Each structure stands twice: as C-alpha cells, then as structure tokens.
C-alpha cells in the first residue's frame, strides 16, 4: 500500500521516493501490461510510459480516489492510448480458425490446476485487438459500451472480439486438456 507520506515526497520530486513508488507499483502495473502486450519488452515500455504519466499527473489526483485504483486506471489508459497509435498495424493481424468444442468437465478440471503462466501463454495466441478487448471486458470489468468508446469501435465489434478471444482460448484449453489426458495414465 502506498502511503500519503510517499506520495507527498514524490510530489516534491524526490528521486528516492519516486524509485520506492516504482518498486511498490511494479507488480500491479506489470500485471496489467503483460495482459495487453504480447512480449515482455513492449509490456515494460508500456509500464514505464504509464509510470511516467502517474508521476506527471500525481498532483491532479483526487485524494478521495484510492491511489492504487487511480494508478491502475492510468495504466489501462496508457495501454489504450498506445493501441490507438498502433491501431492500423494491429488491426491487420490474422485470425485463427474457430475452435472445436471440448468436454467442459475435463476443461474445468484442467483449469483447477493450470498455472498462471500457462494461461498467459494461451492469451498470447489471441490477436492483439481481441486480447485487448477481452482483457478490458473479462478481466478489468469494463462494459462493451465503454470499451467501444475507448477503442473507437462499435459495441458489436467489442462483443465479437470477446467472442473471438474466448473461442481461441477454448481451442487452446482443449489442446492442453488433450495433452494432459495423454500424459496421465488411465486407472
């Protein structure tokens, strides 16, 4: 948790305080960035951009808003801003074929012991735009109308991207379940 004293020191632009704030926020901010960016280098770049915005706009923060929530929103907006700058390049990525349905009981069982890193690897298979919309909707809890406004797309397109991401993730889960089933000996 970020203390009011640390924020005050950062407002005075004390380098040690800024570094301490960076260390405290790093796990939260990198968690957001790695959900939206395919490679670590891009995630680190986005995280540093967002942290710079946090420092730059620290005096603008309303005190009644919890600091972590405020900084999280700035980071998400930083990722969205970058998306807008890169929109043409990312919009031309190819989409994969629709997945086949997996046995839901097996998938749910597999999800119970799946590692976070494995889910992150599966999310990397999702095209950038669909992954971004999926993260905003399923993980960050934004409604489709707000996502549409942030990204300059229609609500229907937002819904399609969530559906596309889910389909790709279901296909990846089905493959992972099949591999897990092949490794596990039958009783």
QUIDAPE-V809428 format. One record per backbone hydrogen bond with DSSP energy under -1.0 kcal/mol. NH is the residue of the N-H (numbers start at 1). CO is the residue of the C=O. Records with the same first field share a line. If there is no record, write none. Layout:
# QUIDAPE-V809428
NH->CO, CO
This chain:
# QUIDAPE-V809428
7->3
8->4
9->5
10->6
11->7
12->8
13->10
14->9
18->14
19->15
20->16
21->17
22->18
23->19
24->20
25->21
26->22
29->25
30->26
31->27
32->28
33->29
34->30
37->33
43->39
44->40
45->41
46->42
47->43
48->44
49->45
50->46
51->47
52->48
53->49
54->50
55->51
56->52
57->53
60->57
65->62
70->66
71->67
72->68
73->69
74->70
75->71
76->72
77->73
78->74
79->75
80->76
81->77
82->78
83->79
84->80
85->81
86->82
90->86
91->87
93->90
107->103
108->104
109->105
110->106
111->107
112->108
113->110
119->115
120->116
121->117
122->118
123->119
124->120
125->122
126->123
131->127
132->128
133->129
134->130
135->131
136->132
137->133
138->134
139->135
140->135
142->136
147->143
148->144
149->145
150->146
151->147
152->148
153->148
158->154
159->155
160->156
161->157
162->158
163->159
164->160
165->161
166->162
167->163
168->164
169->165
170->166
171->167
172->168
173->169
174->170
175->171
176->172
177->173
178->174
179->175
180->176
181->177
182->178
183->179
184->180
